[in-house]
């Protein structure tokens, strides 16, 4: 749900495990501005020979050119950027030429400055003009995004990293890489943004009619800020591409400009209270009605031809479903939600287990009229907050008190622990889906944290409106990849070549189909389109049910085996979990990095393993099952990790589940366990995976009791979990896991 600003996205590029070698970096450099440039250049020069060749060049090449630029090796940096663009072009030819244009232009300007003894501003203007000449109408719209920085955030990121080394004279390789990246981002930002801004404004005036200060009045009197961009030389009414978001960033202008370059009118509106609008920012609660009102306003403008399409991912996927909750506006012809979240269902809680990662998102989007990147980028603070809460044993609802900053939105959210009317009113719910009578294209990924939200919308729409014209595209992508452009490596795993596609280009092919009467995108051969990992093939079916033709059912046997049938006598395994203990490890029921590892996380877990498969098969779908148990407490949170144990001994994470026993049968109604009495915990809200499983592989299930600094800890007292403290965990959780427990895995044989 969080769309990182460009600076954060660059600074958080993954790096490989490097040597522990220490590099000299004088502590005085962190105090003395005059010494800093020379010290950074010397550090980068020492670092360059130590950078290791990596297979994942999509991620490693940006790291390399940032270090090269810090070292003053501008020729080398330009070659590295060119190599990166060549790799990027395999997935998205159109956008490759503008990637990292701000660094490319800066490096060219520095070379011009050195070779022709020019002042930097003059050299930059020359390099900028050359860069613009190399752009095309399919990518020029994005110049604002690359040349505009949140300077306070970029500066804070760099200073925070630099301050870590005030008391030392050396730095290890990995941290040296991070410091070089943040230093380079900071110095380029401060140098190019004031020079680029007037040049970009001049370029925009040549191609677009831009109105970026519109306030649209809603039915209840609120103000919604909006940007409208029209192609300058195409004055007739056009179809409109509409993007409704809580995120106020320069990228929004590029989104609207892209629509104009493609022959549409681009409209980007923000949640009430953002940008120039008055009022309070309240995530989720008003967006549906406001998006409908903006759609109505658009439909009445002279530049609209009566056809509107919406798209966007994560939070922006939610706003599309929210916009059609009360009925589809006559002018809205399609929605394209990617990785769409469902408030109350998968954010800020999953299967009613609240998750900490959303806590810093609240001030990120509400602290001011724009985005508080300075606060949000301070990841050490948020990580420390989670651990401070966890080790204190305090109630979950005191998180903001521990942080020292009251958060009424956080308090409001945790006061609704079930999927109740508060959440249901925010987006489509049950019969609301029956009224969604327009074509829909949903995209999500096997490694998308929001997949269960996206699939909730898909399944509910198909349930309440059978025969809906709803297309699904799913592949081995993460949260950003299934919205924008697939990355060749996901969580360290190299995806099949055929999965390297641009979702963004697919979305505009869809708009051409729906809004202009063009052909249906070639990828959409049927309603359900999925890439089978490990086969380099796409499959196409009419429904989710047709993705598989068999189901493997494995019972969690007391011998720690996954058996195709329950053992005679069934039996049980006994487990004791000291939930008040903070000395050991913690569970991680989520998408893990890397996807392939040498061992699974066994914290609080019991391992079950199948016999080697006698034939290859593909897992196509979401696993489900039942846990049969007897516990001494009234509630518990369980996690399930599903792996392929490869013949070479490594483990490939396939999927996972996290959920609360008291909400197992209904997320809307809590039913506590009876201590000492047998209970059944059904689970089905898991993630789809489509992957070929090799002959000789084994399937592994890790069943655990969730206990982590990054989610609520359910101590099992039966009280609201947000009110429980570590004192409620003084009596350990004791469970008897019955051999009647099973998992069902959909497969294609």
C-alpha positions in Angstrom: 0.0 0.0 0.0 3.0 2.3 0.3 4.4 3.9 -2.8 8.0 4.9 -2.0 9.3 8.2 -3.2 12.0 7.9 -5.9 14.8 8.7 -3.4 13.7 5.9 -1.1 13.4 3.4 -3.9 16.9 4.1 -5.1 18.5 4.0 -1.6 16.9 0.7 -0.7 18.1 -1.3 -3.7 19.3 -4.7 -2.5 23.0 -5.5 -2.3 24.7 -8.8 -2.0 26.4 -10.1 1.0 29.9 -8.5 0.9 33.1 -9.1 2.7 33.4 -7.9 6.3 36.5 -6.0 5.3 36.8 -2.5 6.9 37.6 0.6 4.8 39.2 3.7 6.1 36.8 6.6 6.5 37.9 9.5 8.8 35.5 10.4 11.5 36.3 14.1 10.9 34.5 13.8 7.6 31.1 13.5 9.3 31.7 16.8 11.1 33.6 18.8 8.5 31.8 19.8 5.3 35.0 20.8 3.5 36.5 17.4 4.1 33.4 15.4 3.1 33.6 15.4 -0.7 37.3 14.2 -0.7 36.6 11.6 2.0 33.6 10.3 0.1 35.5 10.1 -3.2 38.4 8.3 -1.5 36.0 5.9 0.2 34.2 5.1 -3.1 37.6 4.5 -4.9 38.5 2.0 -2.2 35.1 0.3 -2.5 34.9 -0.1 -6.2 37.4 -3.0 -6.5 35.5 -4.9 -3.8 32.1 -4.8 -5.5 31.2 -8.3 -6.5 29.7 -9.4 -9.9 26.1 -10.3 -9.4 23.7 -12.2 -11.5 20.9 -9.8 -10.6 22.2 -6.9 -12.6 18.8 -5.2 -12.5 19.6 -4.4 -8.8 23.4 -4.4 -8.8 24.1 -2.0 -11.7 22.4 0.9 -9.9 24.5 0.3 -6.9 27.6 0.2 -9.1 27.0 3.5 -10.9 26.2 5.3 -7.6 29.6 4.2 -6.2 31.3 5.1 -9.5 29.8 8.6 -9.4 30.8 9.1 -5.8 34.3 8.1 -6.9 34.2 10.7 -9.7 34.3 7.9 -12.4 31.7 9.6 -14.6 32.6 7.8 -17.8 32.3 4.5 -16.1 29.0 5.5 -14.5 27.5 6.4 -17.9 28.5 3.0 -19.3 26.9 1.3 -16.3 23.7 3.3 -16.7 23.7 2.3 -20.4 24.1 -1.4 -19.5 21.3 -1.1 -16.9 19.0 0.5 -19.5 19.7 -2.3 -22.0 18.6 -4.9 -19.4 15.5 -2.8 -18.5 14.6 -2.6 -22.1 14.0 -6.4 -22.2 11.0 -5.8 -20.1 9.9 -2.2 -21.0 11.6 -0.8 -24.1 9.6 2.4 -23.9 10.7 3.4 -20.4 14.3 2.2 -20.5 15.7 5.4 -22.0 14.6 7.6 -19.1 15.7 5.4 -16.2 18.0 7.3 -13.9 18.1 10.3 -16.3 18.9 12.7 -13.4 22.2 10.7 -12.7 23.0 10.3 -16.3 22.6 14.0 -17.0 24.6 15.0 -13.9 27.4 12.7 -14.9 27.5 14.1 -18.5 27.5 17.6 -17.0 30.4 16.8 -14.8 32.4 15.5 -17.8 31.5 18.6 -19.8 32.6 20.7 -16.9 36.0 18.9 -16.6 36.7 18.7 -20.4 35.6 22.1 -21.5 36.2 24.1 -18.2 32.6 25.2 -18.0 30.7 26.3 -15.0 28.4 23.5 -13.8 25.1 25.3 -14.5 26.1 25.9 -18.1 27.3 22.3 -18.5 24.1 21.0 -16.9 21.9 22.9 -19.3 23.8 21.5 -22.2 23.6 17.9 -20.9 19.9 18.4 -20.1 19.1 19.5 -23.6 20.9 16.5 -25.0 19.0 14.2 -22.6 15.7 15.6 -23.7 16.5 15.1 -27.4 17.0 11.4 -26.7 13.5 11.0 -25.1 10.4 10.1 -27.0 6.7 10.7 -26.6 6.4 7.4 -24.8 8.7 8.4 -22.0 9.2 12.2 -21.9 6.2 12.6 -19.5 8.3 11.2 -16.7 11.0 13.9 -16.5 9.4 15.6 -13.6 9.6 12.4 -11.5 13.3 11.9 -12.0 14.5 15.4 -11.6 12.3 16.4 -8.6 13.4 15.3 -5.1 12.1 15.7 -1.6 15.3 17.5 -0.5 14.6 17.5 3.3 14.1 13.7 3.1 17.1 13.0 0.9 19.2 15.2 3.2 17.9 13.5 6.4 18.6 10.1 4.9 22.2 11.0 4.1 22.8 12.7 7.5 21.3 9.8 9.4 23.7 7.4 7.7 26.7 9.7 8.0 26.1 10.3 11.7 26.5 6.6 12.4 30.2 6.9 11.7 31.0 9.9 13.8 33.0 7.9 16.4 34.8 5.6 14.1 37.6 5.7 11.5 36.4 2.7 9.4 33.3 1.4 7.8 32.4 -2.1 6.5 31.7 -2.7 2.8 27.9 -3.0 3.0 27.6 0.2 5.0 30.1 1.9 2.7 27.8 1.1 -0.2 24.8 2.5 1.6 26.7 5.7 2.5 27.9 6.2 -1.1 24.4 5.8 -2.5 22.9 8.2 0.0 25.7 10.7 -0.5 25.4 10.6 -4.3 21.6 11.0 -4.1 21.9 14.0 -1.9 24.6 15.8 -3.9 22.8 15.2 -7.2 19.5 16.3 -5.8 20.9 19.6 -4.4 22.8 20.3 -7.6 20.2 19.5 -10.3 16.8 20.2 -9.0 16.9 24.0 -9.0 18.6 23.9 -12.5 16.1 21.4 -13.9 12.9 22.9 -12.6 12.6 25.9 -15.0 13.8 23.7 -18.0 11.1 21.1 -17.3 8.4 23.7 -16.9 9.4 25.2 -20.3 9.2 21.7 -21.8 5.8 21.0 -20.2 4.4 24.2 -21.7 5.3 23.1 -25.2 3.3 19.8 -25.0 0.6 20.1 -22.4 -2.2 22.2 -20.9 -1.7 21.7 -17.2 -4.1 22.8 -14.4 -2.6 21.5 -11.2 -4.6 23.6 -8.6 -8.1 22.4 -9.1 -10.4 22.0 -6.0 -13.5 19.9 -6.7 -16.4 20.3 -4.2 -18.0 17.0 -3.1 -21.6 16.4 -2.2 -21.0 16.9 1.5 -19.0 20.1 1.0 -15.4 18.8 1.2 -12.7 19.7 -1.2 -10.8 17.3 -3.4 -7.6 18.6 -5.0 -7.0 17.5 -8.6 -4.5 17.8 -11.5 -5.8 17.9 -15.1 -3.4 17.5 -18.0 -4.6 17.7 -21.7 -2.5 17.3 -24.8 -1.8 20.9 -26.1 -2.5 20.3 -29.7 -5.6 18.0 -29.4 -8.5 20.1 -28.3 -11.5 17.8 -29.0 -13.2 15.9 -26.2 -11.2 12.8 -25.3 -11.5 9.7 -23.1 -10.2 10.3 -19.6 -7.7 8.3 -17.5 -8.5 8.9 -13.8 -6.1 8.1 -10.9 -7.4 8.7 -7.3 -4.7 8.5 -4.6 -3.8 9.6 -1.1 -0.2 9.9 -2.2 0.8 13.5 -3.0 4.0 13.3 -5.0 5.5 14.7 -8.2 4.8 11.4 -9.9 1.1 12.3 -10.0 1.9 15.0 -12.6 3.8 12.4 -14.7 0.8 10.0 -14.4 -1.5 12.7 -15.9 1.1 13.8 -18.5 1.5 10.2 -19.7 -2.3 9.9 -20.3 -2.1 13.1 -22.4 0.8 11.8 -24.4 -1.2 8.7 -25.2 -4.2 10.7 -26.4 -6.3 10.9 -23.3 -7.0 13.6 -20.7 -5.2 12.7 -17.5 -6.8 13.4 -14.1 -5.2 12.7 -10.8 -7.1 13.5 -7.7 -6.0 13.3 -4.1 -7.9 12.4 -0.9 -9.6 15.3 0.8 -7.3 17.2 3.1 -4.3 16.8 0.8 -2.4 19.4 -1.2 -4.5 22.7 -1.4 -7.7 21.3 0.1 -9.0 22.0 3.5 -10.0 19.5 6.1 -8.4 16.5 7.9 -6.7 13.6 6.1 -8.5 10.4 7.0 -7.3 7.3 5.1 -10.0 5.1 3.4 -13.1 6.5 5.0 -14.2 9.1 2.4 -12.3 8.0 -0.7 -15.1 6.0 -2.3 -17.7 8.7 -2.3 -15.2 11.3 -3.2 -13.9 9.3 -6.2 -17.5 8.9 -7.4 -18.0 12.7 -7.1 -14.8 13.4 -9.0 -15.9 11.0 -11.7 -19.2 12.9 -12.0 -17.3 16.2 -12.2 -15.0 14.9 -14.9 -18.0 13.6 -17.0 -19.4 17.1 -17.1 -16.3 18.8 -18.4 -16.1 19.9 -22.1 -12.9 18.0 -22.6 -14.4 14.7 -21.6 -16.1 12.6 -24.3 -18.1 10.6 -21.7 -15.7 7.7 -21.2 -13.5 7.3 -18.1 -11.2 4.6 -17.1 -9.5 4.2 -13.6 -6.3 2.4 -12.8 -3.6 2.2 -10.1 -2.3 -0.2 -7.5 -2.3 -0.8 -3.8 -4.2 2.1 -2.1 -5.2 3.3 -5.6 -6.5 -0.2 -6.3 -8.7 0.2 -3.3 -10.0 3.6 -4.3 -11.4 2.1 -7.6 -13.4 -0.6 -5.8 -14.5 2.0 -3.3 -15.7 4.3 -6.1 -18.1 1.6 -7.4 -19.5 0.6 -4.0 -22.7 2.6 -4.4 -23.0 1.8 -8.1 -21.0 2.5 -11.2 -21.1 6.0 -12.6 -22.5 5.9 -16.1 -19.3 7.5 -17.5 -17.0 5.0 -15.8 -16.3 2.3 -18.4 -13.6 0.2 -16.7 -11.4 -0.1 -13.6 -7.9 -1.7 -13.5 -7.0 -2.3 -9.9 -3.5 -3.8 -9.3 -2.5 -5.3 -5.9 -5.6 -3.7 -4.5 -5.8 -3.6 -0.7 -9.0 -4.2 1.3 -9.1 -2.1 4.5 -9.8 -4.2 7.5 -9.2 -7.4 5.5 -5.5 -7.4 4.5 -4.5 -3.9 5.8 -3.9 -3.0 8.6 -4.6 -6.5 9.6 -4.6 -9.9 7.9 -7.1 -12.5 9.0 -7.7 -10.0 11.9 -4.0 -10.0 13.1 -2.8 -6.4 13.2 0.5 -5.8 11.5 3.1 -3.1 12.6 4.3 -2.1 9.1 1.2 0.0 8.7 1.8 2.1 11.8 4.5 4.4 10.3 2.4 4.7 7.2 -0.2 6.7 9.1 2.0 9.7 9.9 3.6 9.3 6.4 0.3 10.2 4.7 -1.3 12.4 7.4 1.4 14.5 9.1 1.1 17.2 6.4 -0.7 18.1 3.2 1.9 16.1 1.2 4.0 13.2 2.4 6.3 13.0 5.5 9.2 11.3 3.9 11.6 12.5 6.6 9.7 10.6 9.2 8.8 7.6 7.1 12.3 7.0 5.8 13.7 6.7 9.3 13.4 2.9 9.3 15.7 2.4 12.3 13.2 4.4 14.4 10.3 2.3 13.3 12.1 -1.0 13.8 13.2 0.1 17.2 9.7 1.0 18.1 8.5 -2.5 17.2 11.2 -4.1 19.3 10.7 -1.7 22.2 7.0 -2.5 22.3 7.7 -6.2 22.0 10.3 -6.4 24.7 8.2 -4.1 27.0 5.3 -6.5 27.0 2.9 -3.6 26.9 -0.6 -3.7 25.3 -0.6 -3.3 21.6 -2.9 -0.3 21.8 -0.1 1.6 23.6 2.1 1.6 20.5 1.6 5.3 20.0 2.2 6.0 23.6 5.6 4.2 23.4 6.3 6.2 20.2 5.4 9.4 22.1 3.1 10.7 19.4 -0.7 10.1 19.8 -2.3 8.5 16.7 -6.1 8.7 16.7 -6.3 6.8 13.4 -4.3 3.9 14.9 -6.5 4.0 17.9 -9.6 4.0 15.7 -8.4 1.1 13.7 -7.6 -1.2 16.6 -11.0 -0.4 18.1 -12.4 -2.5 15.2 -10.7 -5.9 15.6 -13.2 -7.7 13.5 -14.2 -7.1 9.9 -17.2 -5.1 11.0 -19.4 -2.4 9.5 -16.6 0.3 10.0 -14.4 -1.6 7.5 -17.3 -2.9 5.3 -18.5 0.7 4.6 -15.2 1.6 3.0 -15.3 -0.5 -0.1 -17.4 -3.1 -2.0 -19.0 -5.6 0.3 -21.2 -8.6 -0.6 -24.1 -7.4 -2.7 -22.2 -4.2 -3.7 -20.2 -6.4 -6.1 -23.4 -7.4 -8.0 -23.7 -3.8 -9.3 -20.2 -3.7 -10.8 -21.3 -4.2 -14.4 -18.2 -2.9 -16.2 -15.1 -4.7 -17.5 -12.4 -5.1 -14.9 -8.8 -6.1 -15.2 -7.1 -7.2 -12.0 -3.3 -7.8 -11.7 -1.4 -9.2 -8.7 1.6 -11.5 -8.0 2.5 -14.6 -6.1 4.9 -12.5 -4.0 2.5 -9.5 -3.7 1.8 -8.8 0.0 -1.6 -7.5 -1.1 -2.5 -10.6 -3.1 -5.3 -11.8 -0.7 -6.9 -8.3 -1.0 -6.8 -8.4 -4.8 -8.1 -11.9 -4.9 -10.9 -11.0 -2.4 -12.2 -8.5 -4.8 -11.9 -10.9 -7.7 -13.6 -13.8 -5.9 -16.4 -11.6 -4.5 -17.1 -10.0 -7.8 -17.4 -13.4 -9.5 -19.6 -14.7 -6.7 -22.1 -11.9 -6.6 -22.0 -11.2 -10.3 -21.6 -14.5 -12.1 -20.4 -14.0 -15.7 -18.8 -10.7 -14.9 -16.3 -9.5 -17.5 -13.4 -9.6 -15.1 -9.9 -10.6 -16.3 -7.1 -11.6 -13.9 -3.4 -11.6 -14.6 -1.1 -13.1 -12.0 2.6 -14.1 -12.1 5.8 -14.3 -10.1 5.8 -10.6 -9.1 6.1 -8.6 -5.9 3.9 -5.7 -4.8 5.5 -3.2 -7.2 6.1 -5.6 -10.0 2.5 -6.4 -10.4 1.6 -2.7 -10.7 4.4 -1.5 -12.9 7.3 -3.5 -14.4 8.3 -7.0 -13.5 11.9 -7.4 -12.1 14.0 -10.3 -13.3 14.7 -11.3 -9.7 12.1 -11.4 -7.0 13.2 -12.0 -3.4 16.5 -13.4 -4.8 14.8 -15.8 -7.2 15.2 -15.4 -11.0 11.8 -15.5 -12.6 11.1 -17.1 -16.0 11.9 -14.9 -19.1 8.3 -15.0 -20.2 7.2 -13.5 -16.9 9.3 -10.3 -17.6 6.5 -8.1 -18.8 5.4 -4.5 -18.2 2.1 -4.5 -16.4 1.9 -0.8 -17.0 2.0 -1.2 -20.8 -0.6 -4.0 -20.5 -2.9 -1.5 -18.6 -2.7 1.0 -21.5 -3.4 -1.8 -24.0 -6.5 -2.5 -22.0 -7.6 1.2 -22.1 -7.1 1.2 -25.8 -9.4 -1.9 -26.0 -12.1 -0.6 -23.7 -12.0 3.2 -24.3 -11.1 3.2 -28.0 -12.4 -0.1 -29.3 -9.0 -1.6 -30.0 -8.2 -5.3 -29.8 -8.1 -7.1 -26.5 -4.5 -7.3 -25.2 -2.8 -10.5 -26.5 -2.0 -11.7 -23.1 -5.6 -11.9 -22.1 -6.5 -15.1 -23.9 -9.1 -16.0 -21.3 -10.4 -14.6 -18.0 -7.7 -16.1 -15.8 -4.1 -15.7 -17.1 -1.3 -17.0 -15.0 2.4 -17.7 -15.5 3.6 -21.1 -14.2 7.0 -20.6 -12.5 9.6 -23.0 -13.7 7.9 -23.7 -17.0 8.5 -20.4 -18.9 4.8 -20.7 -20.0 1.6 -18.8 -19.6 -1.7 -20.6 -19.0 -5.2 -19.3 -19.7 -8.5 -20.6 -18.2 -12.0 -19.4 -17.9 -12.1 -19.5 -14.0 -9.9 -20.1 -11.0 -11.5 -23.6 -10.6 -10.1 -24.6 -13.9 -6.5 -23.8 -12.9 -6.2 -27.3 -11.3 -7.5 -30.8 -12.0 -6.6 -32.5 -8.7 -6.0 -31.7 -5.0 -3.3 -33.2 -2.8 -4.5 -33.6 0.7 -1.8 -34.2 3.4 -2.5 -35.0 7.0 -0.2 -33.6 9.6 0.9 -36.9 11.1 2.2 -37.2 14.6 5.4 -38.7 13.1 6.1 -35.3 11.5 5.2 -36.6 8.1 2.7 -35.3 5.6 0.6 -38.4 4.8 -2.1 -38.8 2.2 -4.4 -40.3 4.8 -4.7 -40.0 8.6 -2.9 -42.7 10.6 -4.9 -45.1 12.6 -5.7 -43.8 16.0 -4.8 -40.3 14.8 -2.9 -39.2 18.0 -1.5 -35.7 18.6 1.7 -33.8 19.0 2.0 -31.6 22.2 3.6 -28.2 22.0 4.3 -25.6 24.7 4.9 -22.0 23.7 6.1 -19.5 26.4 4.6 -16.4 24.9 6.0 -14.2 27.6 9.5 -15.2 26.7 11.4 -12.5 24.8 14.8 -14.2 24.7 14.5 -16.5 21.7 13.9 -16.0 18.0 10.6 -14.9 16.5 8.3 -16.1 13.8 8.2 -14.6 10.3 4.9 -15.5 8.6 5.3 -13.5 5.5 7.1 -13.5 2.1 10.7 -14.2 3.0 13.9 -13.0 1.5 15.5 -14.8 0.0 12.8 -17.1 -1.4 15.2 -20.0 -1.6 17.1 -20.7 1.6 19.0 -23.4 3.3 16.6 -23.9 6.2 13.1 -22.7 7.1 12.2 -20.6 10.2 11.4 -23.1 12.9 10.6 -20.6 15.7 7.6 -21.9 17.7 7.1 -24.4 14.9 6.5 -28.1 14.1 7.8 -29.4 10.8 5.9 -31.9 8.6 7.4 -33.3 5.4 6.1 -35.5 2.6 7.7 -38.4 0.9 9.6 -37.5 -2.3 7.2 -36.8 -5.2 7.3 -39.6 -7.7 6.4 -37.3 -10.6 6.6 -33.6 -11.4 3.4 -31.6 -11.0 2.4 -27.9 -10.7 0.8 -26.3 -7.7 -1.9 -24.0 -9.2 -3.9 -22.2 -6.6 -4.1 -21.4 -2.9 -3.7 -24.0 -0.2 -6.2 -24.5 2.5 -7.1 -27.0 5.3 -8.1 -27.5 8.8 -6.2 -27.6 12.1 -7.6 -29.9 14.8 -6.3 -28.9 18.2 -6.9 -28.7 21.9 -5.5 -25.6 23.7 -5.4 -24.4 27.3 -6.2 -20.9 26.2 -9.2 -19.1 24.6 -7.4 -18.0 21.5 -4.2 -18.2 19.5 -2.6 -16.9 16.3 -1.3 -19.6 14.0 1.1 -19.4 11.1 1.7 -21.9 8.3 4.7 -21.8 6.0 4.6 -24.0 2.8 7.9 -25.0 1.2 9.2 -27.1 -1.6 12.2 -29.1 -0.2 14.3 -29.3 -3.4 16.4 -32.4 -4.1 19.6 -30.4 -3.6 18.5 -29.7 0.0 17.4 -26.1 -0.3 13.9 -24.8 0.5 11.7 -22.8 -1.8 9.0 -20.8 0.0 5.7 -21.4 -1.9 3.1 -19.6 0.3 2.1 -18.8 3.8 -0.8 -18.1 6.2 -1.3 -16.1 9.3 -4.6 -16.0 11.1 -6.5 -15.9 14.4 -8.3 -19.0 15.7 -11.3 -17.1 17.1 -12.0 -15.6 13.7 -11.3 -18.8 11.7 -15.0 -19.3 10.7 -15.9 -15.7 10.2 -13.8 -12.5 10.2 -16.9 -10.7 11.3 -17.7 -12.7 14.5 -15.3 -13.8 17.2 -15.8 -17.2 18.7 -13.4 -18.1 21.4 -11.9 -21.5 22.0 -13.0 -23.5 25.0 -9.8 -24.3 27.0 -9.2 -28.1 27.2 -11.8 -28.9 24.5 -11.1 -30.1 20.9 -11.5 -27.4 18.3 -11.3 -27.1 14.5 -9.5 -24.1 12.9 -10.3 -24.0 9.2 -8.1 -21.8 7.0 -8.4 -20.8 3.4 -7.4 -17.1 3.0 -3.9 -17.9 1.7 -2.0 -16.8 -1.4 -2.1 -18.4 -4.8 1.1 -19.9 -6.1 1.6 -21.4 -9.6 4.9 -23.3 -9.8 6.3 -26.5 -11.2 7.4 -28.9 -8.5 10.2 -31.2 -9.4 10.1 -35.0 -9.2 12.0 -35.9 -6.1 11.1 -32.8 -4.2 9.3 -33.0 -0.9 6.6 -30.6 0.4 7.2 -29.2 3.8 4.7 -27.5 6.2 5.9 -25.5 9.2 3.0 -25.0 11.6 3.8 -22.3 14.2 2.3 -20.1 16.8 2.8 -16.5 15.7 5.1 -14.5 18.0 6.8 -11.5 16.4 7.7 -7.9 17.1 6.0 -7.1 13.8 2.5 -8.2 14.6 0.2 -8.3 17.6 1.0 -11.0 20.1 -2.2 -13.0 21.0 -1.7 -14.3 24.6 -5.0 -16.2 24.5 -6.8 -14.6 27.4 -9.9 -14.0 25.4 -9.8 -10.2 25.9 -9.4 -7.9 22.9 -5.9 -8.8 21.8 -4.9 -5.1 21.7 -5.6 -4.9 25.4 -3.5 -8.0 26.4 -0.1 -7.5 28.0 2.8 -9.9 28.6 1.2 -10.7 32.0 -1.5 -12.5 30.1 1.2 -14.8 28.8 2.7 -15.9 32.1 1.0 -19.3 31.7 2.5 -20.8 28.5 0.2 -21.8 25.6 -0.1 -25.6 25.6 -1.5 -27.2 22.4 -2.3 -30.7 21.3 -2.1 -30.8 17.5 -4.3 -33.7 16.3 -3.2 -36.0 13.4 -6.6 -35.2 11.9 -5.2 -31.8 10.8 -4.6 -31.5 7.1 -3.6 -29.2 4.2 -5.1 -29.3 0.8 -3.0 -28.2 -2.1 -4.5 -27.7 -5.6 -2.4 -29.1 -8.4 -2.3 -29.8 -12.1 -1.1 -33.2 -13.0 
